[in-house]
Amino acid sequence: YVATAGGLGVEEPAADLGMAIAVVASFRDRVVDPRTVMIGEISLGGQVRLVSQMELRLKEAAKLGFKRAIIPKGQTLSDLGIEIIQVSRVLDAIIAALPGGLRQDFPEDIEDQI
């Protein structure tokens, strides 16, 4: 559970990935590129899951000026005018989203801990 500012309700599972990355970025005192959008549901095991209407979501993100998208692996997409990074785990998304990556910041057995 994550509380949002002003009590804003977030019920869309596709927002899971963005929320998780925001929490990690805050904890690690890092900044996510504001031109990056993150779309995906997160399982209890830390897997990033596919969500519906991905192509439509990415087209809209490109229209809004986003240049890069971090999304669940397994999507076959046409050229949407936005750089696509596909990930299967939350840890992969963290490394992709944060400047300089974070692999060196975590212990080797981090995947066993999340």
N, C-alpha and C positions, 0 to 999 in steps of 0.2 A: 504494500500500500504506500502510495506517495501522496502527500497533501500538496495541493497547488495553491499559488498565491490568490488571495481573494476568494477562496473557496470554489474556484473554477472546476467544474466536473469534467473529467476526461474518461469517457466510456469506450472510446474507440481502441480496439486491440492493436491497431496499426501504430498507435502512439507509444507503445511499450518501449521500442528501441530508442526513440528520441529521448524519452524520460530517463531511461537507464544511462544513456551516454551523458546526459546533463548532470545526473547525480555524480557519476565518476569524475567528470570534468571539474565539478565544484570541489569534490573531495581532494583531487590531485592538483588543484589550483591551476588548471589548464583552460584554454579557450577553444571551443569548436569553431571552425570556419563558418561564419554566418551564411555562406553561400552553399552549405552542405545540408541536405535534408536526409533524415533517417526514417525509414518506414519498415515496420515489421513487428510481429508479435513475438514475445519471449516466453518460452516454455519454462516450467519449473526446473528443468535440467540445464538451462542456459543455452538452449538451441534457439536460433532465430527462425521463426516460422513464416511461411507465405501468408499473404493477406489478399483479399479480393480486390479486383479492379486496379491492379498495380500499374498497368500501362496508363490508364486514365489519371491516376494520382501523379505519375511522373511527368506526364504532359502538362498538367496544371502546375507542378513545381517548376518546370522549365519556363512556363509563361510568367511565373512570379519572380523569375530571376535566379533561381537556384542553379548552380553550375555542376554540382556533384550530388549523387545519391548513394546512400549505403542501404542496401536492401537484402532480403533473404536470398540465398543461393537457390538456383533451380528455375529461374525465370528465363524465358526466351522472349526477348524484346526486340522491336525494330529500333532504328536510330531515332532517338527522341530529343536530340540536341542537348543532352545532359550526360556527363560522365557517370557510368554505373560501376559501383563496387559491390560485388555479391559476397556475402558472408554466411557462414553456417552457424557460428557461435558468437555469443556476446563478446567474448574476449577478442575475436577477430574484428568485430565492429569497433571496439575501443581502440585497438591498434590503428585501424583505418581512420578513425575520426579525430584522434588527438595528435597535435603536432609532435613530430619526432617519435611517435608510437610510444607504447608503454611496456613493451615486452621486458625490457631491462628492469623495470620497476617492480615486477612481480617475482615471487619465488618460482623455482622450476616446477613445483607441484601445484601451481595455482589452479590448473584445470581439475584437479582432484578435489579442490576446496570449494569450487563454485558449481 
